[in-house]
Amino acid sequence: MNPTSTLPLGAPGAPVRAGRREWTALGVLMLPLLLVSMDVSVLYFATPAISADLRPTGTQQLWIFDIYGFVLAGLLMTMGALGDRLGSRRLLLCGAAAFGAASLLAAYANSAGTLIAARAVLGLGGATLMPSTMALVRTMFTDPAQRAKAIGLWSGVMTGGIALGSVLSGILVEHFWWGSVFLVNLPAMALLLVLGPVLLPESRNPAPGRFDWPSVPLSMAAVLPLVYGLKEIPSEGWHPRYVAALAVGLLFAALFARRQRTGAAPLIPPVLFRGPGFTPALLLTLVCAFGMMGSAIFTTQYLQSVLGKSPLAAALWSLLPSVLIGVAGPVAAALVQRGVHRGYVVTAGFAIGAAGYALLALAGTDSLWLVLAAAGVLASGVVMVMSQLADLAMSGAPVERAGTASALLETGTEFGGALGMAVLGSVGTALYRHAMPAGASAQARETLGGALADASRLPGGAGEALLATAREAFTGGMRGAALAGAVLLALAAVGAAVTLRRTDGARKQRTGPRRAEAEERRSG
């Protein structure tokens, strides 16, 4: 272990510039982060093979898909707080071991119940890995410019992994058996377990106090119903069950927030929200995730159901916009490093995202390249915003609370994404139903998938007419939702310009212009 890497940040003699060791460690950290984000979408093409082999019921199949995301979202705050107490490196290595073991169990599962249990443990491992990686980045990179670059890479890898997961699953299932989509996790986790103790410093709160165990079930009771309701509404509509789930989640969220404000040792300490820029960064991150996931629900269906691409071909086409993701975060960090105000970069990112939605609003029923360009522009704006907001939030958070701060950001991302899918999905669905003729069947008026199924059973001319009408109705709904997304991100750009300028102004007023940068370096 490099002895200087364990010095507390801000201590005399603490390193300012990261060297080859820290950048190598960052590369090791990117592997589990990539796999955790890939596991969100890795089952897309494996589902038919799993269904044929394990024969799950309809309910079991839904849980095979959803249990990973639910456990991940529900435990992020708990695991972030545990990492601050036990040590981010220790928790990371425990999570890697759990993730690897669960991947092996999932690959060779012989029943639907076993696969569901394995996916739940994968979610548990993912909940430990994600906040721990960000907390360790915060620890290793004390120089603000280097930290911004590292967090930009972190954001790009996390965003790109979701797109890569579906493609990788299609390729693996085509050449191997469905369990191979889980076995790819093992080499990366083994590498992390071997190199992590050598390359990664430990990071923990030296005086954590007692752990607030009652907050754990409260946080899960708040997060899980909210995520469940928001994920189901786009496809199932505003069913009373999902509205009730939202109400229950909001009730427990209020109870959780009250305990954090009044408890002696809260899971989420209020001091985090007093850090410069943390609260605006958290709220703007939620809005940004809203925009990112709100578009995904349309573009994936557009490629398959409107343009008629096969699932694998659609996934391969959807990789093209991801090319811009890899450069957007580092470009944003370079702009800030060259002296461009962070607020201007975030504002520009939101404006670029709004432009991507505006392009999507111009799409017709045969606009492959326009839709791909719109997705690429939107994704690049999103990554610019999220990388800078993550850097802002982590810079303002106390280093001993880095895991908790990271977990809050990622929980906000989960909520924002689910909310974006629910709201923009509902807008698109409402416009689709309004555009469908009254003479169409209830199934065809409900969803584009239902219209495609009906069209396949109708005689030639009638089927083609229904298909053309449904595709035009869906594209119209996508255009309407894109306009709503463009307006939201444009408003977010204005909000970021005002809020982040005030945040920076307040910091400079408190410290003086010349001391502001020095304070940022010390807090970094």
C-alpha positions, 0 to 999 in steps of 0.5 A: 500500500502506498503510505501517502494514499491513506493520508486524510484529505486536507492533512499536512503533506496530503498529496495534491496530484494523483499519479500513475497508481491512482489512475491505475486504481481508477481503471480497476474501479471502472470494471465493477461500475461498468458491470453493475450498470450493465446488469440493469439491461443484461437480461433483455435478450436472455429472457426467451432462453431463460423462459424456455429453460426455467419456465417461470410464471408471469409473476416470476419473470417480472421479478427476475427482471425487476428485483435487481433494480429494486434491491439496488435502489432500496439499499443505496443509502444504507450501503453508502452510510455503512461504507463511511463507517466500515470503510469504502474499500472494505465494503467495495471488496465485500460487495465484489465478493457478493456480486461474483458469487451471485453471478455464479449462482445466477449462471447455473440457476436451475429454477426461477426462484434460485435466479430471483434470489441470485438477482436480489444478491446481485442488487445487494452487491451493486448497492455496495459497489456504486457508492463505494467507487465514487467515495474512493474516487473522492479519496484518491483524487484530491486535486480539483481538476483531476477529480473532475476528470475522474468523475467525468470518466465515472459518469460516462462509464455508468451511462454507457454500461446500460447501453452496452449491457443489452448488446452484450447479452444479445451477442452472448446468448446468440453464441452461448447459453443464457448463463454466460451473461452472468459469467462475464462478471467473474473476471472483473470481480476477481481482478478487483479482489486481487488488485483492490487491497494493493491499489485502493486506499481506505476511506472511513469516518474516524468518528461515525457514531452509532448506526441508525438501524431504524432508518434502514427499513424506513428508507426501503419503505420509502424508496421501494414503493416509489420506484415500483409505482413509477416504473409500472405507470408508463406501461400499465397506466395510473392504476389505483395499485400504483397510485397507492404505492406512490402514496405509501412511498411518500408517507414513509419518505416523510417519516424518514426525512423527519427521523433524519432531522431529529435523530441523534445519529441519522443515516443521512446527516443534515450537514451534507445539505449545508455543504456548498452546492450539494442540495442544488446538485442533488435536485439538478441530478434528479432532473437530468436523470428524468430527461435521460430515462424519459427518452429511452422509453421511446427510442428503444421502441421506435427502433424496434416497433416503428422501424422494424429492427430486430432486437439485436439490430436495434441494440447495435444501432443504439450504441452509436449515440454512446460514442458521444458519451465517452467524450462529453464528461472529459470535455466538460471537465477540461472546460472547467479546468481551463477556467470556464465557470462550472455553472456555465458548463452545466447550463450548456449541458442542459441546453444541449440536452434540450436541443437533443429533445428538440431534434427528437420532436422533428422525427417521422416514421422513417427517421433513423439517423435523426433519432440516433443524432437526437439521442447522441446530442441528448446523451452528451448533454446529460453526461456533461451535466451529471459529471459536473454535478457529481463533482460539485456535490462530492467536492462540497461533501465532507470526505468522511461522508463521501459514501453517503453523499454518493449514495444520495446522488445515485438514489436521486438518479434512480428516482429521476429516471423512474419519474421521467419514464412515468411522466413522459411515458404517460404523455406519449401514451395519452397522445398515442391513444388520442391519435388512434381511430375509434374503430381500432380494438381496445388492445390496438388503442392501448399500446403500439405493441397491441396494434402490431399484434392486431395488424398481424392477424388482419388481412393484408390491406387492413393490417398494413393500414392499422400498422401505418396508423399506429406507427404514426400515432406512436411517433406523434406521442414521442414528438409530444413527449420530446417537446415536454422534455425539451421545455423541462431541460430548458427550464433546468438550464435557466435554474442551473444558471441562477442556482449555481451562480448563487452558490459560487457567489455565496462561497466567494462572499464567505471566503473572498475571491482569492481564497475560494479556490484554495478552499475548494482544494482543501475541501477536495 
